[in-house]
């Protein structure tokens, strides 16, 4: 009779372990899904920031060209030196 009880306890323990392993697997899958979503969101934000930085850099280059042109104009027309000094 004692052998039957040990087998029952072993079956219960194995069943309990399978249940815990299943819970851990579901928890891991949930965490990995959240991690993938967060990485995707960061990738989207990084792309938006990169596009914004490209735009800012292009505008900065345009401003630098305008400053150069104003400086050249002020050299050619000394009366416009005030504008060149304001932009500098």
Phi, psi and omega in degrees: 000325181296325179298323178295321180293320179295319179295319178297316179296321178296316179297318179295318179296315179297317178299316179297318179296316177301320178298315180294320178298318178298318177298317179295320178297315179296319178297317179298316179297319178297314180296319180292325176297316179296318179299316179297318178298318180294318179296318178298318179296319177296322179297319178295314179297319179296321177296319179294319179294321179296317179296319178296316179296321177300317179296315180297317180296320178295318178294321178296321178295320178296318179297319179298319178295319179297317178299319179296316180296318179296320179297317178296318179296321181292330176290321181285328181233092185304335180291344181265013181298330180298316179297318180297321181290329178290326181278342184287000000 
